[in-house]
Amino acid sequence: MNQNNTLVGSKIKGIRESKNLSIEEIAESSGLSVEQIASIENDQNLPSLGPLIKIARALGVRLGTFMDDNDAIGPVVCRAEDRERERSISFSNGATDARKHMDYHPLAQQKAGRHMEPFIIDINPTESLDYKLSAHEGEEFIYVMEGEVEVEYGKEKYLLKEGDSIYYDSIVKHHLHGAPGKSAKILALIYIPF
């Protein structure tokens, strides 16, 4: 597992401990199981964004706090050449096999006080349809840069190809993944009210 995954788990644990909160208290506030939170903190489980958002809310911090904030007040410019050199952050796409995941390239890590989380996301191909839908507060905008993705939203499924986009309320159960057997690259903008 890459170093940034370790960073996310250890940041969650560090924030929780600095607030003198137990794993049980975070589990109760977030609606997640004690085992799930412990496995994320100990880097045994690649989390998907849904649980991370719930943990952030339970801790009273923004999602971006787990992703290496450097607290720049003004605009933040993310150069393509810098993004290519930086390691990505890997999360599960919610599949039961945690090896099937997405690589997130954050585009605004240094921006303090942000309410939006912009990412370029590389989606690895999978044939598995064994995934769990998740819901959380906020909104998401997805633009397909390469490949094809499938978005399950409520009871509907949407197949998006290069150049297509979708904007939806995250409170409705949803899941985004590559079209069966296909990889993809997307621009994702996640808004989480705080």
ZADO-1210 file (C-alpha; in nm, 4 decimals, padded with zeros to 6 digits):
<atoms>
<atom x="00.0000" y="00.0000" z="00.0000" code="MET" pos="1"/>
<atom x="00.1419" y="00.3408" z="-00.0846" code="ASN" pos="2"/>
<atom x="00.2543" y="00.5950" z="00.1711" code="GLN" pos="3"/>
<atom x="-00.0453" y="00.8253" z="00.1233" code="ASN" pos="4"/>
<atom x="-00.2888" y="00.5535" z="00.2316" code="ASN" pos="5"/>
<atom x="-00.0921" y="00.5245" z="00.5537" code="THR" pos="6"/>
<atom x="-00.1084" y="00.9010" z="00.5877" code="LEU" pos="7"/>
<atom x="-00.4900" y="00.9038" z="00.5647" code="VAL" pos="8"/>
<atom x="-00.5317" y="00.6328" z="00.8305" code="GLY" pos="9"/>
<atom x="-00.2786" y="00.7851" z="01.0665" code="SER" pos="10"/>
<atom x="-00.4274" y="01.1338" z="01.0217" code="LYS" pos="11"/>
<atom x="-00.7714" y="01.0049" z="01.1164" code="ILE" pos="12"/>
<atom x="-00.6287" y="00.8332" z="01.4239" code="LYS" pos="13"/>
<atom x="-00.4250" y="01.1406" z="01.5198" code="GLY" pos="14"/>
<atom x="-00.7234" y="01.3753" z="01.4912" code="ILE" pos="15"/>
<atom x="-00.9466" y="01.1370" z="01.6859" code="ARG" pos="16"/>
<atom x="-00.6894" y="01.1021" z="01.9641" code="GLU" pos="17"/>
<atom x="-00.6235" y="01.4788" z="01.9774" code="SER" pos="18"/>
<atom x="-00.9967" y="01.5290" z="02.0400" code="LYS" pos="19"/>
<atom x="-00.9945" y="01.2568" z="02.3086" code="ASN" pos="20"/>
<atom x="-01.2558" y="01.0560" z="02.1210" code="LEU" pos="21"/>
<atom x="-01.2753" y="00.6781" z="02.1255" code="SER" pos="22"/>
<atom x="-01.3286" y="00.4647" z="01.8180" code="ILE" pos="23"/>
<atom x="-01.6651" y="00.3694" z="01.9707" code="GLU" pos="24"/>
<atom x="-01.7723" y="00.7363" z="01.9887" code="GLU" pos="25"/>
<atom x="-01.6750" y="00.7935" z="01.6247" code="ILE" pos="26"/>
<atom x="-01.8580" y="00.4740" z="01.5250" code="ALA" pos="27"/>
<atom x="-02.1738" y="00.5937" z="01.6995" code="GLU" pos="28"/>
<atom x="-02.1550" y="00.9433" z="01.5442" code="SER" pos="29"/>
<atom x="-02.0713" y="00.8197" z="01.1951" code="SER" pos="30"/>
<atom x="-02.2962" y="00.5153" z="01.1779" code="GLY" pos="31"/>
<atom x="-01.9950" y="00.2992" z="01.0845" code="LEU" pos="32"/>
<atom x="-01.8796" y="-00.0084" z="01.2724" code="SER" pos="33"/>
<atom x="-01.5950" y="-00.0001" z="01.5240" code="VAL" pos="34"/>
<atom x="-01.4189" y="-00.2665" z="01.3146" code="GLU" pos="35"/>
<atom x="-01.4450" y="-00.0587" z="00.9967" code="GLN" pos="36"/>
<atom x="-01.2989" y="00.2524" z="01.1610" code="ILE" pos="37"/>
<atom x="-01.0187" y="00.0534" z="01.3256" code="ALA" pos="38"/>
<atom x="-00.9265" y="-00.1124" z="00.9954" code="SER" pos="39"/>
<atom x="-00.9151" y="00.2285" z="00.8212" code="ILE" pos="40"/>
<atom x="-00.6996" y="00.3779" z="01.0989" code="GLU" pos="41"/>
<atom x="-00.4657" y="00.0787" z="01.0857" code="ASN" pos="42"/>
<atom x="-00.4510" y="00.0847" z="00.7040" code="ASP" pos="43"/>
<atom x="-00.5956" y="-00.2646" z="00.6705" code="GLN" pos="44"/>
<atom x="-00.8874" y="-00.1408" z="00.4624" code="ASN" pos="45"/>
<atom x="-00.8884" y="00.0884" z="00.1603" code="LEU" pos="46"/>
<atom x="-01.1778" y="00.3200" z="00.2427" code="PRO" pos="47"/>
<atom x="-01.4193" y="00.4614" z="-00.0120" code="SER" pos="48"/>
<atom x="-01.5102" y="00.8301" z="00.0077" code="LEU" pos="49"/>
<atom x="-01.8496" y="00.7681" z="00.1718" code="GLY" pos="50"/>
<atom x="-01.7076" y="00.6342" z="00.5007" code="PRO" pos="51"/>
<atom x="-01.4309" y="00.8972" z="00.5005" code="LEU" pos="52"/>
<atom x="-01.6895" y="01.1750" z="00.4707" code="ILE" pos="53"/>
<atom x="-01.8850" y="01.0259" z="00.7634" code="LYS" pos="54"/>
<atom x="-01.5678" y="01.0012" z="00.9748" code="ILE" pos="55"/>
<atom x="-01.4749" y="01.3625" z="00.8881" code="ALA" pos="56"/>
<atom x="-01.8194" y="01.4805" z="00.9998" code="ARG" pos="57"/>
<atom x="-01.7969" y="01.2788" z="01.3231" code="ALA" pos="58"/>
<atom x="-01.4572" y="01.4371" z="01.3944" code="LEU" pos="59"/>
<atom x="-01.5814" y="01.7854" z="01.3040" code="GLY" pos="60"/>
<atom x="-01.3274" y="01.8354" z="01.0236" code="VAL" pos="61"/>
<atom x="-01.3413" y="01.8730" z="00.6470" code="ARG" pos="62"/>
<atom x="-01.2663" y="01.5729" z="00.4251" code="LEU" pos="63"/>
<atom x="-00.9602" y="01.7588" z="00.2948" code="GLY" pos="64"/>
<atom x="-00.8042" y="01.7478" z="00.6415" code="THR" pos="65"/>
<atom x="-00.7217" y="01.3817" z="00.5720" code="PHE" pos="66"/>
<atom x="-00.5496" y="01.4757" z="00.2451" code="MET" pos="67"/>
<atom x="-00.2533" y="01.6820" z="00.3548" code="ASP" pos="68"/>
<atom x="-00.3780" y="02.0408" z="00.3901" code="ASP" pos="69"/>
<atom x="-00.1071" y="02.3053" z="00.3939" code="ASN" pos="70"/>
<atom x="-00.3479" y="02.5947" z="00.4581" code="ASP" pos="71"/>
<atom x="-00.2824" y="02.8365" z="00.1682" code="ALA" pos="72"/>
<atom x="-00.5197" y="03.1322" z="00.1989" code="ILE" pos="73"/>
<atom x="-00.5127" y="03.2602" z="-00.1611" code="GLY" pos="74"/>
<atom x="-00.5608" y="03.0737" z="-00.4875" code="PRO" pos="75"/>
<atom x="-00.3929" y="02.7376" z="-00.5319" code="VAL" pos="76"/>
<atom x="-00.2469" y="02.6493" z="-00.8707" code="VAL" pos="77"/>
<atom x="-00.1912" y="02.2811" z="-00.9459" code="CYS" pos="78"/>
<atom x="00.0497" y="02.2346" z="-01.2389" code="ARG" pos="79"/>
<atom x="00.0181" y="01.9227" z="-01.4546" code="ALA" pos="80"/>
<atom x="00.3881" y="01.8409" z="-01.4173" code="GLU" pos="81"/>
<atom x="00.3605" y="01.8658" z="-01.0362" code="ASP" pos="82"/>
<atom x="00.0525" y="01.6425" z="-01.0305" code="ARG" pos="83"/>
<atom x="00.2342" y="01.3756" z="-01.2322" code="GLU" pos="84"/>
<atom x="00.5243" y="01.3713" z="-00.9826" code="ARG" pos="85"/>
<atom x="00.3033" y="01.3527" z="-00.6721" code="GLU" pos="86"/>
<atom x="00.1782" y="01.0202" z="-00.5453" code="ARG" pos="87"/>
<atom x="-00.1907" y="00.9621" z="-00.5759" code="SER" pos="88"/>
<atom x="-00.4207" y="00.8689" z="-00.2903" code="ILE" pos="89"/>
<atom x="-00.5870" y="00.5323" z="-00.3385" code="SER" pos="90"/>
<atom x="-00.9353" y="00.4548" z="-00.2150" code="PHE" pos="91"/>
<atom x="-01.1581" y="00.1570" z="-00.2629" code="SER" pos="92"/>
<atom x="-01.4489" y="00.2005" z="-00.5011" code="ASN" pos="93"/>
<atom x="-01.6627" y="00.0157" z="-00.2487" code="GLY" pos="94"/>
<atom x="-01.6075" y="-00.3262" z="-00.4072" code="ALA" pos="95"/>
<atom x="-01.5785" y="-00.6102" z="-00.1610" code="THR" pos="96"/>
<atom x="-01.2356" y="-00.6841" z="-00.3073" code="ASP" pos="97"/>
<atom x="-01.0381" y="-00.3813" z="-00.1861" code="ALA" pos="98"/>
<atom x="-00.7738" y="-00.4291" z="-00.4577" code="ARG" pos="99"/>
<atom x="-01.0226" y="-00.2881" z="-00.7053" code="LYS" pos="100"/>
<atom x="-00.9766" y="00.0783" z="-00.6406" code="HIS" pos="101"/>
<atom x="-00.9433" y="00.4257" z="-00.7807" code="MET" pos="102"/>
<atom x="-00.6359" y="00.6472" z="-00.7696" code="ASP" pos="103"/>
<atom x="-00.7263" y="01.0022" z="-00.6656" code="TYR" pos="104"/>
<atom x="-00.5059" y="01.2939" z="-00.7670" code="HIS" pos="105"/>
<atom x="-00.6116" y="01.5886" z="-00.5457" code="PRO" pos="106"/>
<atom x="-00.6128" y="01.9265" z="-00.7208" code="LEU" pos="107"/>
<atom x="-00.6492" y="02.1628" z="-00.4227" code="ALA" pos="108"/>
<atom x="-00.4694" y="02.0036" z="-00.1276" code="GLN" pos="109"/>
<atom x="-00.3182" y="02.3311" z="-00.0102" code="GLN" pos="110"/>
<atom x="-00.6381" y="02.5407" z="-00.0232" code="LYS" pos="111"/>
<atom x="-00.7528" y="02.6251" z="00.3287" code="ALA" pos="112"/>
<atom x="-01.1214" y="02.6390" z="00.4191" code="GLY" pos="113"/>
<atom x="-01.2414" y="02.4795" z="00.0984" code="ARG" pos="114"/>
<atom x="-01.5885" y="02.3267" z="00.0617" code="HIS" pos="115"/>
<atom x="-01.5167" y="02.1534" z="-00.2693" code="MET" pos="116"/>
<atom x="-01.2779" y="01.8641" z="-00.3281" code="GLU" pos="117"/>
<atom x="-01.1568" y="01.8501" z="-00.6912" code="PRO" pos="118"/>
<atom x="-00.9810" y="01.5352" z="-00.8125" code="PHE" pos="119"/>
<atom x="-00.8571" y="01.3693" z="-01.1269" code="ILE" pos="120"/>
<atom x="-00.9424" y="01.0018" z="-01.0699" code="ILE" pos="121"/>
<atom x="-00.7946" y="00.7039" z="-01.2531" code="ASP" pos="122"/>
<atom x="-01.0453" y="00.4197" z="-01.2425" code="ILE" pos="123"/>
<atom x="-00.8979" y="00.0736" z="-01.2768" code="ASN" pos="124"/>
<atom x="-01.0840" y="-00.1828" z="-01.4891" code="PRO" pos="125"/>
<atom x="-01.2920" y="-00.4487" z="-01.3182" code="THR" pos="126"/>
<atom x="-01.5430" y="-00.7107" z="-01.4190" code="GLU" pos="127"/>
<atom x="-01.6885" y="-00.7282" z="-01.0669" code="SER" pos="128"/>
<atom x="-02.0350" y="-00.5927" z="-01.0036" code="LEU" pos="129"/>
<atom x="-02.0016" y="-00.6671" z="-00.6327" code="ASP" pos="130"/>
<atom x="-02.0078" y="-00.3182" z="-00.4819" code="TYR" pos="131"/>
<atom x="-02.2052" y="-00.1226" z="-00.2247" code="LYS" pos="132"/>
<atom x="-02.3890" y="00.2010" z="-00.2932" code="LEU" pos="133"/>
<atom x="-02.3206" y="00.4846" z="-00.0511" code="SER" pos="134"/>
<atom x="-02.4885" y="00.8106" z="00.0386" code="ALA" pos="135"/>
<atom x="-02.3618" y="01.1232" z="00.2153" code="HIS" pos="136"/>
<atom x="-02.4447" y="01.4912" z="00.2273" code="GLU" pos="137"/>
<atom x="-02.3360" y="01.7092" z="-00.0610" code="GLY" pos="138"/>
<atom x="-02.3203" y="01.7129" z="-00.4386" code="GLU" pos="139"/>
<atom x="-02.0900" y="01.5611" z="-00.6999" code="GLU" pos="140"/>
<atom x="-01.9969" y="01.6598" z="-01.0528" code="PHE" pos="141"/>
<atom x="-01.8248" y="01.4022" z="-01.2743" code="ILE" pos="142"/>
<atom x="-01.6716" y="01.4741" z="-01.6183" code="TYR" pos="143"/>
<atom x="-01.5344" y="01.1783" z="-01.8164" code="VAL" pos="144"/>
<atom x="-01.1935" y="01.2650" z="-01.9635" code="MET" pos="145"/>
<atom x="-01.1118" y="00.9165" z="-02.0995" code="GLU" pos="146"/>
<atom x="-01.2861" y="00.5798" z="-02.1181" code="GLY" pos="147"/>
<atom x="-01.6341" y="00.4932" z="-01.9953" code="GLU" pos="148"/>
<atom x="-01.7899" y="00.4933" z="-01.6503" code="VAL" pos="149"/>
<atom x="-02.1134" y="00.3661" z="-01.5098" code="GLU" pos="150"/>
<atom x="-02.2965" y="00.5599" z="-01.2402" code="VAL" pos="151"/>
<atom x="-02.5632" y="00.3821" z="-01.0414" code="GLU" pos="152"/>
<atom x="-02.7830" y="00.6493" z="-00.8849" code="TYR" pos="153"/>
<atom x="-03.0865" y="00.5392" z="-00.6895" code="GLY" pos="154"/>
<atom x="-03.2639" y="00.2893" z="-00.9147" code="LYS" pos="155"/>
<atom x="-03.1125" y="00.4246" z="-01.2387" code="GLU" pos="156"/>
<atom x="-02.7857" y="00.3440" z="-01.4194" code="LYS" pos="157"/>
<atom x="-02.6083" y="00.5899" z="-01.6460" code="TYR" pos="158"/>
<atom x="-02.3315" y="00.4979" z="-01.8909" code="LEU" pos="159"/>
<atom x="-02.1036" y="00.7960" z="-01.9501" code="LEU" pos="160"/>
<atom x="-01.8462" y="00.8170" z="-02.2291" code="LYS" pos="161"/>
<atom x="-01.5593" y="01.0566" z="-02.2955" code="GLU" pos="162"/>
<atom x="-01.6907" y="01.4147" z="-02.2873" code="GLY" pos="163"/>
<atom x="-02.0071" y="01.3246" z="-02.0905" code="ASP" pos="164"/>
<atom x="-02.0786" y="01.4576" z="-01.7433" code="SER" pos="165"/>
<atom x="-02.3234" y="01.4074" z="-01.4583" code="ILE" pos="166"/>
<atom x="-02.4142" y="01.6252" z="-01.1592" code="TYR" pos="167"/>
<atom x="-02.6063" y="01.4699" z="-00.8707" code="TYR" pos="168"/>
<atom x="-02.7037" y="01.5010" z="-00.5062" code="ASP" pos="169"/>
<atom x="-02.4874" y="01.2652" z="-00.3003" code="SER" pos="170"/>
<atom x="-02.7635" y="01.2029" z="-00.0451" code="ILE" pos="171"/>
<atom x="-02.9165" y="00.9541" z="-00.2916" code="VAL" pos="172"/>
<atom x="-02.7418" y="00.6146" z="-00.2790" code="LYS" pos="173"/>
<atom x="-02.4900" y="00.5983" z="-00.5611" code="HIS" pos="174"/>
<atom x="-02.1807" y="00.4239" z="-00.6939" code="HIS" pos="175"/>
<atom x="-01.9378" y="00.5162" z="-00.9703" code="LEU" pos="176"/>
<atom x="-01.7139" y="00.2610" z="-01.1422" code="HIS" pos="177"/>
<atom x="-01.5572" y="00.1906" z="-01.4775" code="GLY" pos="178"/>
<atom x="-01.7802" y="00.0311" z="-01.7386" code="ALA" pos="179"/>
<atom x="-01.7250" y="-00.3476" z="-01.7159" code="PRO" pos="180"/>
<atom x="-01.3665" y="-00.4289" z="-01.8108" code="GLY" pos="181"/>
<atom x="-01.2802" y="-00.0668" z="-01.8969" code="LYS" pos="182"/>
<atom x="-01.0519" y="00.1849" z="-01.7338" code="SER" pos="183"/>
<atom x="-01.1345" y="00.5551" z="-01.7218" code="ALA" pos="184"/>
<atom x="-01.0042" y="00.8943" z="-01.6161" code="LYS" pos="185"/>
<atom x="-01.2495" y="01.1458" z="-01.4721" code="ILE" pos="186"/>
<atom x="-01.2544" y="01.4937" z="-01.3251" code="LEU" pos="187"/>
<atom x="-01.4609" y="01.4798" z="-01.0058" code="ALA" pos="188"/>
<atom x="-01.5738" y="01.7745" z="-00.7974" code="LEU" pos="189"/>
<atom x="-01.7249" y="01.6831" z="-00.4622" code="ILE" pos="190"/>
<atom x="-01.9053" y="01.9473" z="-00.2563" code="TYR" pos="191"/>
<atom x="-01.9599" y="01.8676" z="00.1095" code="ILE" pos="192"/>
<atom x="-02.1470" y="02.1226" z="00.3247" code="PRO" pos="193"/>
<atom x="-01.9810" y="02.1795" z="00.6577" code="PHE" pos="194"/>
</atoms>
